[in-house]
Amino acid sequence: MVDAAGGGGVEGVELTLQTGYAFAERSRLAFAGKELPAVAAAASGRDGRFVLQAPGHGLWRLLARRDGYLPAFYSLQPLYADEELPDLRLVREVERTVRVVDAEGRPLAGARLVAAVWMPGWSSREGWWLESTARVTGDDGLARVPAHPEARLLLVARHGDRYGRTETAAGTSPATLRLDRALVPSRVVTAEGRPAKGAYAFLLNPFLPLGRVADDGTLLLPPPGDDLPPLLFADDEGILPLAERGVTVAPGEPPQWQLAATTAFDGRVIDAGDGSGIAGALVWGASAYAVCDRTGSFRLRIRSDGVISVQAAAAGYIPASTQLKAPVEEREIPLEPALTVEGRVLDGAGQGVAGAEITAQALPRSTFNPDGSSVRMMISSPPRASRRRTSAGPDGRFRLTALAYGVPYALAVRAPGFAPAAVSLAETPAGESPPPLSITLEPGLVATGRVVDFDHQPVAGAGVMLLASPVPDSGPPPAQATSDEGGSFELRDLAPGLYSLTVRAEGFVPATVPGIELERSSEAIDLGSVQLDAGATVRGKVTDVEGRPLEGVELSLFGKHQGGLALRTDSRADGSFRFTGVPRHVQRLWARREGFVQREMSIDPAVEEEVRVVLEPGITLTGRVIDARGEPVPGAPVNVKRWQHGGLIGRSVRCDEEGRFVAPDLAPGRVILEVAGLVGKGGPVSVELSPDRPPPEVVIELKPTATLQGRIVDLEGRPVSEAGVAISRLDPSTRGPSGMSTHAASDQAGGFVFFGQEPGEYVVRVSHPQYEPAERRVELTDGGEQNLELVLEPRQDAGPLWHGRLVDEEGRGVDGARVFLRGASGRRVGETRSGSDGAFRLQAPRFEPGVIVVDHPAFAPWRSPLLEPAAAGEPLLITLERGGEIRGEIHGLEPGQLAIVQILATSDGVTRRGVARLDGRYRVAGLAPGEHLLELKLPDRSARERVVIHAPGEVVEHDVELAGGARLSGRVLADGEALAGATLFLSCGEHTAAGTAETTTQGDGFFIFRQVPYGVCRLYVGASQRGLSVEREVIVDADEEEVLIELRTSSVRGRVIDRVDGSPIAGATIRLWSEKGGTPFDARSDGEGFFRLVTFEQVEMSLQVTARGYATLTQRLTLAGEDPSLELALTPAVPLELYLRREDGEVPRWVDLQATAGDRSLSTLLQPTADGRAVVEILSPGRWRLELQDRGSGDRASLELTLPAPPQQVVLRPPADDQGTR
């Protein structure tokens, strides 16, 4: 337990352990003014540490409370082994008064109030959450709750049959909660329609009990569809899930809430190796949990239909999860044995360091298929195995449990008085044990400093953070401190190295001091004074379109170079707002309030003008989602997308219990509505919104969908996890795959599930590096469920295992280096990291020559020659050479600019980051001999220069000039109106690369560039969020230049139809791009075939239309004069069946196809089936030339034919002989 402000341990924090699933008991006690009893308790000592003995395995909830701090909790779900929790950084509280009143404003005594604290950056800290607080109001209707000046409060209260909910602004001023909503008499029934007597109802997040269901099933509840946290029900066994319909409302009858049918799920948790039952294993689902008996058997209450997610855990094993579609027969859940790592933490004298904290963090890794394609890039182990902690005993010995085999880990070690240490743990093969680790800690350094303002007066309460530079992939957290009343701060337990110091204080612009180099010293290191700038003040006013001031508008100010932090405030009663401590560069301002369209604009704080924000009234769109029978679909997610600058942006709203949805605060224009997910698919539905007429009521009908679930096992029936599963729908006419594939990965039980699939025939492909690919065709029917089991055979041609050791020039092992394997085609086909002793193991997915690449920031990159597979038997000893350096002075920058300048050196595909110091010196280390592209980047300029390192370890001095220049400003108009929010890029010769000097236009279209080099520049105005731009040439020959950019918009709209029968084609993709390049615009036709695209000042454009089952249409388009309205007629495609193989007889996994006919050129990506079959569905009748290339090997083929044509046999050969045969 540490103080978030001071960083020191907090003594006397009360820790109480409660049961985790006892919602009914928690509700029962809450009505008596009590909370769940503690099953165990402890208190933190002087150093903030605590030890709490749990009564046994289970699902627990740990509360942490201390006077003066906000309460917090940690969910131990599950607790099945000794657990070292992350530090809780306690936040000091202030009391905030809440007044609860009735609808007429009269105070309510005895109201039950729950306050939840929402604090930016603290929603969850490594598993800890801020706890809500329950209070009962006094005679004056007042209650005092814990709060924080930077936190909002979510307030929910109940009094009799009235309740209310509100969210306050951040601050400490008194808040008022008005109970202006009525609880209505309701009935709660079981799945069979009987009263659910004895069940408890409650709101979650924050937790507010509503009452116990009476014997006749009645209870006062919020009306259906009310804007509230989730409404749940529970009994003594756990949560009672709601039925699919949830609630029904009949005229003249009270709302009726129906619980879902439940059943007993019998299963067994077993050891994945020998199949024996695991006694005492925990099994839990969404609503209940169980403990396995001596044979590993369990019985768990689950719902009788829908999706079921079941998890299991046990000491000495890796937790597992599986997702199934009910009803489910008895199922075994296998658990993989866990890896245990032991070691000892020592000081420089060889003595054990008691209490040292060791954290193991799993590192990302790739699983590669035989063709070199990555199955997925992620930590393959469950979250509980991805991060583990422990502490060293009195003699420094430690034991890390529940780690996963085959996963690399980074170990971070820290202890008071010592510098933190980082150690790598390479992948451990299953069944093996790594040797004990010996980790030696060096004495920690102490650094001191002072924070002052512009007048050199001390700044108290400033947050100080020291970050390693460049920031490492893993390791201990940065050192932090808070300045005292004299502005002084102290940072302890530091390691030698290069750092940057960041200081933040309320009312000041954050300051960063780069290039701080700490060397070994027995004395405290003085970092000097850090001077904070008060920055700019941004003032403004928010009004509606009539000029009336708007109170309570949420405003956020965000700058591109503020470390992801935004300034926030709310408008006052007169609509005014004020930001202080704003950095003096272009900012994005967001303004939003219920009932209005969200506004986004750019402002320049350096221009001292009052910002006027005008919010337009929003349009509310309502509708229903129904199934094929016309019944409402509760909880269906509706995606609402709208056009903005030629692209689609959107958000999601959810249907209530009657299948109704409300999409508020929409801007005028066309919106597209779609439903996709577990409930099914519906839409798209296109609606044109106008402030001059009420919007229509929208009805979205869901199409029937199907579910495919299955299990992947080996020849002995054991589950195969981490297998890649891809399903593709087969085109009824061609019997080949149509459209993109849907992907998943098998879980620890070998299971996989695909929900919401369209009915039809599918091909299922399974791949895993250790097994032969498998394929199966299945038929999915409307609303049906298909189950299948796929058996994988071991691979017979697995690639070689490369192994060895990385050492430095003195023969010491190199820890944490990234080791890559590139196949013959040059693609990366394997990746790992070296361990603490420099050892590595790298499994190749196929038997072919390869190149090993080693990358470590402290050494020059290393690359092997082409290695033949036969050489893999002998261990490799790779010596890494000391890296060279480029260093020098940067001229023309202020200290604030030196803090944010990006320094990059790139050679042979490897990029190293450099650092700058406040004295203007910079350094880039770890460079190999050769030519390097040196880039220095700032928001308004950059430099690119070539630097050559001739010998290993050479240090090259190279100064860089980034001097200032002129001021270029102006306005951007579109069709005569100011264009706000446009993105501008400036390119000026060799000094500034396009895209590095960037700004955005303000509300009046104004923009400004500073320190622009003199000469000829090119100005690019972003025409949309998708990247199209308009180009202007600007001559800068004066200290101040002003330009006016006038643009004209063009709208391309039209309809896509079938050329044969004239019927509309829904879901067609229309792509429009400039002949000058740039990212294209995309649109999709709606249910009637209509589409709309917007572009700026583009004349010569290319248009492409694609739709399933039709030949791709391409045409040139000239935008001049009036906006064109197009009718695009698509010709039904002529399918071409290809059978593809490489010269070695293998079937390629992915093949690029380029088809040419005259001046027409089309491309697509083919995924052949196991027999090499692929169907091309984008070509029209006529003569075509086809060029094909295997993405894995690079093999090629070409052929010419006239469509329609019979199936073609195609052999792809190496590039030297790339003529295909048929």
C-alpha angles and dihedrals in degrees: 000000000000134000109251090215103041099024094221127125117275116223125209101029108157114229119195126180118214134179111268106216100040097114094142093050090044090054092046093052094043091063088056091051093252137113133220111294118250115253089193136005141191141163131226119252130225093287091049094251125131139183119207124185112217117210091238145299115334149101108295141174120214119206123199119197136168131159112262095025135086110258118244139186139205124209110224095192099176119011106183102142140021107302130203106202124211118257115277110224101209117213120215114243135219123200117250123194119229121193116203115203138171125247090280093050098256116143116256119216119206096021114154107234129188120192123193120191118223111191123177110247093014104073086113129355110196092315100325117116132189110255123231119237128224121211138169116222121240129232090283092053091248130133130173118222134181113265143155131225092240096043134090121219125227105205127194124172141170133200119174108308094343129086140166144188134201142159118224130211119254115276143071102269117121116276131210126214116195117204096212099144128086128225107224129213107263140173126231116199138175124248088270092053097254120134111274091223117186096020117131124226123208144158118242128215094048102027112232119164114221102187148272122294111249124233090264091051097253128137138152107255138163113273115264116273095022116149099255141123115275115302111221139176129213144175131193091285096055141272119352107218120222122243119254093265090043098186135015128197120202122187110272092004130104117254111273119214113200124201121220122254112259134198139185114266110206117199147141133236111217141179107261090219106050102010095238120148118258111226117215095017115153120235123185142166137183095294112020145014138212140194119230121241126230092288094049092253123143142175118214130183111235135162115271095232141028131036119340123198114190125181132191135190139173138173111276094021139088113251115251134202133193132187120211141170114242139270093061129184122216110306136192117221111203120208122205116227113256127236120243121203122195131189148131134256113217137183124227091276092055094254121137117259106225117214096015110159117230120192123186116201119189113233124222115261137179128239108209131202121222091263091056097255115138116241091202139327108228144095102289095204123082117266091260089061095042096071126025133169137195140160130234119250127235092286094045095256118140140183124205113198137184095038120147126247116238094027124109116228136199113216119207116194126190138164134171111275094018135093113250117257132207123208129177125223112202123218110290115214116234113276095017127107123217117231116262113278123235112200120185119201123207123214111276124245124234122219125188134187147150135246117216137169128237090282091050092251116144119264113213124203096025115153113234123195128180113205127190110246118253094023109246124231091243140358141099120335118265119273113257137189141162125233117245129224090286091051092250124139137182129206117196140189095034129162125222113265147088119310145169121221119217122192126189129181133166112267095019136092111253112256128209125197108198132197100033108165116198117199129187112285137156090212129070112271114232111222092185126223125325112209117211123209119220087219124197130324117227116201128180150140134242120214139162122247090275091057095252114145117250121216125204097026110156110230126189126186117200130180126197094235102041098101093257093300122132130200113231136194142148128238117252129233091278091049093252125138136180136199122192131191093034117165112243099246135087114300134193114231122202121192125183140165133164111271096028137084112259111253126213124185143155123243134183111219089200089069102076100213130125110260115230116204118190118193120202120214112262126235118234117217119196134184150136136257115215135177127235090278092054093252119140118256110221118212095013111158112232117200111212113196129180137188118260122170092335096311135093119246124171155151138223131248126186130227120243125233090284094053092254123136134194122204106189134187098029123163122235115271139065120327129188120214124199138165121211133158141069091328093061139260130294138165150331093218118179121210129180111216123204132174088222097065136032114260118251124254106257124217118193116192117204120226117228112265135192137220127228118193132165150144133248119214138166127241090280094052096254116142118257113215128196093030114150111238120192126179125194126186114236119231108241093221100046101026086223130115115283124201128346125331125246115228137205139157127232116250128228090282091051091250130140134176133197114193131189098026122161114248115262144082118313138187115223117204124190125193133179128164092236098045140056114261116263131203135191135174119220137180117227118198134199108291090348132136124222122198124193140165121214121200117208124206121214116262114257096196102048112161126251124280111239114201139162145110136286117217137173124237090278093053097254119141116259111228125211100007116156112237119197133187119209120196128224090275091057094249121131108254103168142021139185142146131243119248129235091280093047094254120144139179121200122184116206114215094216139026102256140111116280147178123235117215123192123197126186123154093226094054139048112267113264127212127184126217117253105299122209117223091241089068093061095089095072119072115248122230107201119188115203117210126223109267124243125239140223111204138159146113129307111216126202102029132118120224091259091054092048087058093060105030113123116221119195134172117191130188131159092352095307118114124197123194121223135200135225129212129217091252088064097255119132136188138193115190138184096052128156124221113277141065117322130194105226114202128184114188135191129168091258104031146004144190131222121193138162118239126181126211108199103187139025112277093009117154113216121197111215126163121206128208117216099162123168126253143172133340114246117190139156148127134274119216127188114199088342095306126107111265110218124193097021115148118231128196124192125204120187115178115280094334101073126028117214109268098026098081099058139159140154132231121255127230092282092047093257121149136173138196120192131201093021115174115246118252136049116345134177119224119204118197114203109235096193145352087268097069109258112140144187117228128218131177115228126189111211109197102137135061089249124033126180125194137180117216112198116189134185121213123220124199121205113196135160149118134279115219141171109263092215104050103009094238118150118260113219122202096023114152115232115194124190124185140166122256086227092062133250135130111308130240116244130200136168126220116244128229091288094046095254124141139171133202131181127205137168125241095324114147108175110045137164121225127199127183124192130179133164112271095013134098113255113258120213128177143157118251129199114202108204132133114351122021110265124241110203136198107204113196116197123205117223107256123251105227117228117201116211129185108204129196136157121237090260090058095253120133111238116235099214127017127186114219125200115187122192131188114169107305092344118101125181132176137193141163120247127205108194121210122240090278091051096256119151129165123214111210106172103075130099125211115288144065116326138176114213126202116190130187131182109231092210104048102015091236114155144201137178135195141169123218145152119243132262090051137161121254113296128220108214128187117198114212135188114280092260088064106024102156111121122219126218 
